Amino acid sequence: MSRRRILQLGGLAALGLATGCATGPDGEGAETGKLIFASTAITNSLDPLVALSSVGSTFCTQVYDPLVTLGEGGRISPALATAWRQVDELTVEFTLREGVKFHNGGAFDAQAVVGNVERLLSDKPEFASIRSEMGSLKGVEAVDAGTVRVTTESPDPILLNRLTRLYIVDPSIFAGNPASTASGTGPFKVVGYKAGESIDLEAFPGSWRRSSSLTKAQILAIPDTGTLTTALRSGDVDGVFGLPPAVSAQLSSFTVQATSAGSCAILSMIQDVEPKLRDKNIRLALNLAVDNEEFVKEGLSGFGEVPAGQLLQPGYTGYDPSLQGFAYDPDKAKSLLAGTDLRLDIATTALFKQQAEITAGYLAKVGVKSEVVIQDLSTFVTSLLKTSKVPLLYWQTDYFDLRDIASVARFGPQPAGVQSHFEDKAYVELFAAAQEEMDPGKREETIREMARRMNEEVGVVFLAWPKTVYVHSKKTDLKLTPSGNVSMAESKKSA
């Protein structure tokens, strides 16, 4: 099959025209002022309130800014706000950055913030996911052109963390269609867009955080990982995200960046589907059946760490260094399962098929019948967030975006009709208390107590702390933000 045919199948037939130059192996001949970044999927909307997940964040980081952002070590750092103060338990006042312009030329000011917060709180169904991340956010008031006050319904100790997820859009485009038209304050502006396929970017000279060297950039979707790998090897793209760990590990002639994914790979044990999972000994046996070190090596190709019997990793509020994981002990697992006829299928998505199959193999070795059920994304989201028909769910908890346990809401209080992932009243009460505890020391101890409770009651099957993997050519200096997203404004290419 010809190289051109491979690119056509991968949705890259026009790439040579898009880059404006011919490319060769390792990017030879590529523009040094343009960076092309590809992943298996990109955002289907330019609206930051809809452009969710890691692919949405990749886009938003280049084009939009929040009031505050996460800096090194998860510290809250200035962005469109340069200072803030806690007025009372329900109110935070922000001083806004002066002289900032939107891509369309309008000025960023307090009214722009008001417009964005009010839009978020409009209860449109398409905003439901990001709205849930904002906790008890109530409203916003413009004190003057350079000052706003944000209020909450109840005390929120991580309001600033939440606001790192609220990207400020130019209100002048609200009357149009923000899903296909963008105007932010970031270092790049959108000059071309094909939904779910490509986003063309151009450096915005008026940005308060201008690009250091790149004048153009492109974000591409290449769903097939084989084609994605070929595009990287041929130099048609400079960097990629979304390759299977085993493939990334084989690309020794490229630079591989592995950073904490801020998540824990687990099996949720849905007791409503299989009541036998209410037996703590069975839950313990499933953990003892897993060889975590081998799982990291084989399932993640080494791009991960063995979890210390808790969801959170070191560096996150509430990590408990006194806790230990469950040592691999298949003989004890068999003993605990003696006389129990158990079938525990595992539901997941195609993305995690290999890891789920390895886990099913561990269960089979201790006498538990298990098959992997691959669900399409929408079906799996329903299984995860509402009701599952399969007793075990393989997924990766995400606490990176907020850098807080509050992100792992599956184990907290659930509304009527939504399944519980951990049937433990004490844990749920601790989770609820942590959401309103404003004293940092008391809150950290509450979260540690949550970790101890989940460990003691064996609330999940702990598998690994995975890493996020980026691969790029050695001629590309691909920079990542402290939040783990690509920062094209700080990235560079050499000839």
Rosetta blueprint (number, residue, H / E / L):
1 M L
2 S L
3 R H
4 R H
5 R H
6 I H
7 L H
8 Q H
9 L H
10 G L
11 G L
12 L L
13 A L
14 A L
15 L H
16 G H
17 L H
18 A H
19 T H
20 G L
21 C L
22 A L
23 T L
24 G L
25 P H
26 D H
27 G H
28 E L
29 G L
30 A L
31 E L
32 T L
33 G L
34 K E
35 L E
36 I E
37 F E
38 A E
39 S E
40 T L
41 A L
42 I L
43 T L
44 N L
45 S L
46 L L
47 D L
48 P L
49 L L
50 V L
51 A L
52 L L
53 S H
54 S H
55 V H
56 G H
57 S H
58 T H
59 F H
60 C H
61 T H
62 Q H
63 V H
64 Y L
65 D L
66 P E
67 L L
68 V E
69 T E
70 L E
71 G L
72 E H
73 G H
74 G H
75 R L
76 I E
77 S E
78 P E
79 A L
80 L L
81 A E
82 T E
83 A E
84 W E
85 R E
86 Q E
87 V E
88 D E
89 E L
90 L L
91 T E
92 V E
93 E E
94 F E
95 T E
96 L E
97 R L
98 E L
99 G L
100 V L
101 K E
102 F L
103 H L
104 N L
105 G L
106 G L
107 A E
108 F L
109 D L
110 A H
111 Q H
112 A H
113 V H
114 V H
115 G H
116 N H
117 V H
118 E H
119 R H
120 L H
121 L L
122 S L
123 D L
124 K L
125 P H
126 E H
127 F H
128 A H
129 S H
130 I H
131 R H
132 S H
133 E H
134 M L
135 G L
136 S L
137 L E
138 K E
139 G E
140 V E
141 E E
142 A E
143 V E
144 D E
145 A L
146 G L
147 T E
148 V E
149 R E
150 V E
151 T E
152 T E
153 E L
154 S L
155 P L
156 D L
157 P L
158 I L
159 L H
160 L H
161 N H
162 R H
163 L H
164 T L
165 R L
166 L L
167 Y E
168 I L
169 V L
170 D L
171 P H
172 S H
173 I H
174 F L
175 A L
176 G L
177 N L
178 P L
179 A L
180 S L
181 T L
182 A L
183 S L
184 G L
185 T L
186 G L
187 P L
188 F E
189 K E
190 V E
191 V E
192 G E
193 Y E
194 K E
195 A L
196 G L
197 E L
198 S E
199 I E
200 D E
201 L E
202 E E
203 A E
204 F L
205 P L
206 G L
207 S L
208 W L
209 R L
210 R L
211 S L
212 S L
213 S L
214 L L
215 T L
216 K E
217 A E
218 Q E
219 I E
220 L E
221 A E
222 I L
223 P L
224 D L
225 T H
226 G H
227 T H
228 L H
229 T H
230 T H
231 A H
232 L H
233 R H
234 S H
235 G L
236 D L
237 V L
238 D L
239 G E
240 V E
241 F E
242 G L
243 L L
244 P L
245 P H
246 A H
247 V H
248 S H
249 A H
250 Q H
251 L L
252 S L
253 S L
254 F L
255 T E
256 V E
257 Q E
258 A E
259 T E
260 S E
261 A L
262 G L
263 S E
264 C E
265 A E
266 I E
267 L E
268 S E
269 M E
270 I L
271 Q L
272 D L
273 V L
274 E L
275 P H
276 K H
277 L H
278 R H
279 D L
280 K H
281 N H
282 I H
283 R H
284 L H
285 A H
286 L H
287 N H
288 L H
289 A L
290 V L
291 D L
292 N H
293 E H
294 E H
295 F H
296 V H
297 K H
298 E H
299 G H
300 L L
301 S L
302 G L
303 F L
304 G E
305 E E
306 V L
307 P L
308 A L
309 G L
310 Q L
311 L L
312 L L
313 Q L
314 P L
315 G L
316 Y L
317 T L
318 G L
319 Y L
320 D L
321 P L
322 S L
323 L L
324 Q L
325 G L
326 F L
327 A L
328 Y L
329 D L
330 P H
331 D H
332 K H
333 A H
334 K H
335 S H
336 L H
337 L H
338 A L
339 G L
340 T L
341 D L
342 L L
343 R E
344 L L
345 D L
346 I E
347 A E
348 T E
349 T L
350 A H
351 L H
352 F H
353 K H
354 Q H
355 Q H
356 A H
357 E H
358 I H
359 T H
360 A H
361 G H
362 Y H
363 L H
364 A H
365 K H
366 V L
367 G L
368 V L
369 K E
370 S L
371 E L
372 V E
373 V E
374 I E
375 Q L
376 D L
377 L H
378 S H
379 T H
380 F H
381 V H
382 T H
383 S H
384 L H
385 L H
386 K L
387 T L
388 S L
389 K L
390 V L
391 P L
392 L E
393 L E
394 Y E
395 W E
396 Q E
397 T E
398 D E
399 Y L
400 F L
401 D L
402 L L
403 R L
404 D L
405 I H
406 A H
407 S H
408 V L
409 A H
410 R H
411 F H
412 G L
413 P L
414 Q L
415 P L
416 A L
417 G L
418 V L
419 Q L
420 S L
421 H L
422 F L
423 E L
424 D L
425 K H
426 A H
427 Y H
428 V H
429 E H
430 L H
431 F H
432 A H
433 A H
434 A H
435 Q L
436 E L
437 E L
438 M L
439 D L
440 P H
441 G H
442 K H
443 R H
444 E H
445 E H
446 T H
447 I H
448 R H
449 E H
450 M H
451 A H
452 R H
453 R H
454 M H
455 N H
456 E H
457 E L
458 V L
459 G L
460 V E
461 V E
462 F E
463 L E
464 A E
465 W E
466 P E
467 K E
468 T E
469 V E
470 Y E
471 V E
472 H E
473 S L
474 K L
475 K L
476 T E
477 D E
478 L L
479 K L
480 L E
481 T L
482 P L
483 S L
484 G L
485 N L
486 V E
487 S L
488 M L
489 A L
490 E L
491 S L
492 K E
493 K E
494 S L
495 A L
